[in-house]
Amino acid sequence: MFTGIIEEIGKIRSIVEFGDGLEFEIEARKVLSDIDVDNSICVNGVCLTVVRRKKNYFTIQAVKETLSKTNLGLLQKGSPVNLERSVKLQDRLGGHLVQGHIDVTGKVEKVETLQTSWMYTISIPKKYRKYLITVGSVAVDGTSLTVARLGRDRFTVAIIPYTFENTVFQQYKKGTKVNLEFDIIGKYLESLVHYK
């Protein structure tokens, strides 16, 4: 379980084929202070397992199923990635409950640069619209955000300078594919109502 509060931007050190999946070495600093093999780590919103750990980087593996549902297969050597360690029970929940289980990918449709913020409009398949509400929570590449505006097949989030500087949002442009995880409460409510 995660909070959607990104701890640092890591960098892809190498990517190698791993059967029908990929193995990523990720350079980091802060998150390496207390992660070890078998620990969960959130990479661009995807919950993965640390399989190796070295002084300046760690290794994770993404299988075919994960690559088909996320943007991890688009990463290249040198790509920046959002990183967050799993939450401890005594920690503050600064964002919202994020599982690291991607529901779908979306596409950045528009980036508006304002005086002290940025507005990102992201399109989604219409069938996922039901999981969003205005001023509700959404995780974009693992970043906990609030829905500012909501349309039939898109939503907009406002990004403050701190978030812009400390996440991969600074790399986004029109057409960027992003990982999306919707609020778990809405998904459980849907299951309770529709599947008796």
matplotlib code that plots the C-alpha trace (Angstrom):
import matplotlib.pyplot as plt

x = [0.0, 1.2, 0.1, 0.8, 3.3, 6.4, 9.6, 12.1, 12.6, 14.7, 16.5, 16.4, 20.0, 19.4, 16.6, 17.1, 14.7, 13.5, 11.6, 8.6, 9.0, 11.6, 14.1, 14.9, 17.8, 16.8, 19.2, 18.0, 19.2, 16.5, 14.5, 17.6, 18.0, 15.7, 14.6, 15.8, 15.2, 11.5, 10.3, 7.6, 8.3, 6.0, 7.5, 5.4, 2.4, 3.1, 3.7, 6.8, 9.2, 12.8, 14.7, 18.3, 19.7, 23.1, 24.7, 23.3, 20.5, 17.9, 16.4, 12.7, 11.1, 7.9, 6.2, 4.2, 0.8, 2.2, 3.8, 0.5, -1.4, 1.1, 3.5, 6.6, 7.3, 7.8, 10.6, 14.2, 17.6, 17.8, 14.0, 13.0, 10.5, 8.4, 9.4, 7.7, 8.3, 5.4, 3.7, 4.3, 1.3, 2.5, 3.0, 0.8, -1.5, -0.5, -2.2, -4.8, -4.7, -2.9, -2.4, 0.0, -2.5, -3.0, -6.5, -5.8, -3.4, -4.5, -3.0, -2.0, -4.2, -3.3, -0.7, -1.6, 1.2, -0.2, 1.7, 2.1, 0.8, 0.2, -3.0, -2.8, -5.8, -5.7, -8.1, -9.4, -11.6, -15.2, -16.0, -13.6, -15.3, -17.6, -14.6, -13.9, -15.6, -14.8, -12.4, -12.0, -8.6, -6.7, -3.2, -1.3, 2.0, 1.7, 1.2, -1.8, -3.8, -7.2, -9.5, -10.0, -12.3, -14.1, -15.5, -17.1, -13.8, -11.1, -10.2, -7.9, -5.5, -3.7, 0.0, 1.8, 5.5, 6.7, 4.9, 6.1, 9.7, 9.7, 7.8, 7.9, 5.2, 7.9, 8.5, 4.9, 3.8, 0.8, 0.6, 2.4, 1.0, 0.4, -0.6, -3.9, -5.2, -8.7, -9.9, -10.3, -13.5, -15.5, -14.3, -15.4, -18.8, -19.4, -18.6, -20.9, -23.8, -23.4, -22.2, -24.4]
y = [0.0, 3.5, 7.1, 8.7, 11.1, 10.7, 10.4, 11.0, 10.8, 7.8, 7.1, 4.0, 2.6, -0.3, -2.4, -6.1, -8.7, -11.1, -13.9, -12.2, -9.3, -6.7, -6.2, -2.7, -1.3, 2.0, 4.5, 6.2, 7.8, 8.4, 5.2, 3.1, 4.1, 1.4, -0.9, -4.5, -7.5, -8.7, -5.2, -3.5, -0.3, 1.9, 2.8, 5.2, 4.0, 0.3, -1.9, -4.0, -6.2, -5.4, -8.4, -7.1, -4.1, -2.5, 0.7, 3.1, 1.2, -1.6, -4.0, -4.8, -7.1, -6.5, -9.4, -9.4, -8.8, -5.7, -4.3, -4.7, -2.6, 0.1, 2.6, 0.7, -0.8, 2.7, 3.5, 3.8, 4.0, 7.4, 7.8, 9.4, 7.5, 8.4, 6.3, 5.7, 3.1, 1.2, 3.0, 2.0, 1.7, 4.5, 7.0, 9.9, 9.3, 12.5, 11.5, 8.8, 5.0, 3.8, 0.1, 0.3, -1.7, 0.2, 0.4, 1.8, 4.1, 7.6, 10.1, 13.7, 15.8, 19.3, 21.1, 24.6, 26.7, 29.3, 31.8, 29.5, 26.1, 23.8, 22.2, 18.7, 17.3, 13.5, 11.5, 8.1, 5.4, 6.4, 3.2, 4.4, 7.8, 6.4, 6.1, 9.8, 12.7, 16.4, 17.1, 13.3, 11.5, 9.9, 8.6, 9.6, 7.7, 7.1, 10.7, 11.4, 14.2, 15.9, 16.0, 19.7, 19.4, 16.5, 15.7, 12.7, 11.1, 13.3, 15.0, 17.8, 18.1, 21.1, 20.8, 23.1, 24.0, 21.5, 18.6, 19.7, 19.8, 16.5, 14.2, 13.2, 15.7, 18.0, 15.5, 15.3, 16.7, 16.2, 12.5, 11.2, 7.9, 7.8, 5.1, 5.7, 4.2, 5.2, 5.4, 2.0, 2.9, 3.6, 0.2, -1.7, 0.1, -0.9, -4.5, -4.5, -3.1, -5.0, -8.4, -10.0]
z = [0.0, -0.9, -0.3, -3.7, -2.2, -4.5, -2.5, -5.4, -9.1, -10.0, -13.3, -15.5, -15.5, -17.8, -19.3, -20.3, -21.5, -18.9, -20.6, -22.1, -19.6, -18.8, -16.0, -14.9, -12.9, -11.3, -9.9, -6.7, -3.5, -0.9, -1.3, -1.0, 2.6, 3.8, 1.0, 0.6, -1.6, -1.4, -0.5, -2.5, -4.4, -6.4, -9.8, -11.8, -9.8, -10.3, -7.3, -8.0, -6.0, -5.4, -6.7, -6.2, -4.4, -4.9, -3.4, -5.9, -7.6, -7.3, -9.8, -10.4, -12.9, -14.9, -16.5, -19.7, -17.9, -16.2, -19.4, -21.3, -18.7, -17.9, -19.5, -18.2, -21.6, -23.0, -20.6, -22.0, -20.5, -18.8, -18.4, -15.1, -12.9, -9.8, -6.8, -3.5, -0.8, 0.7, 3.6, 7.2, 9.5, 11.8, 8.9, 8.0, 5.0, 3.1, -0.2, -0.4, -0.3, -3.5, -4.2, -7.1, -9.2, -12.5, -13.8, -17.2, -19.0, -20.0, -22.4, -21.8, -24.1, -22.9, -20.7, -19.6, -18.0, -15.6, -13.4, -10.4, -11.5, -14.4, -15.6, -17.1, -19.0, -19.4, -21.6, -20.4, -21.9, -21.2, -19.2, -16.5, -16.1, -13.3, -10.9, -10.9, -9.2, -9.1, -6.2, -5.8, -5.7, -8.6, -8.9, -12.1, -12.4, -8.7, -7.8, -5.5, -7.1, -6.9, -9.9, -10.7, -13.7, -15.1, -18.6, -20.3, -21.3, -19.6, -16.4, -15.4, -12.4, -11.1, -10.3, -7.9, -8.3, -5.7, -7.4, -10.8, -9.6, -7.6, -10.0, -13.6, -14.5, -15.7, -18.5, -19.7, -23.0, -25.3, -26.1, -23.0, -21.8, -18.0, -15.6, -13.8, -10.6, -9.4, -5.8, -4.3, -2.5, -5.7, -7.1, -4.0, -3.9, -7.6, -6.8, -3.8, -5.7, -9.0, -7.8, -5.2]

ax = plt.figure().add_subplot(projection="3d")
ax.plot(x, y, z, "-o")
ax.set_aspect("equal")
plt.show()
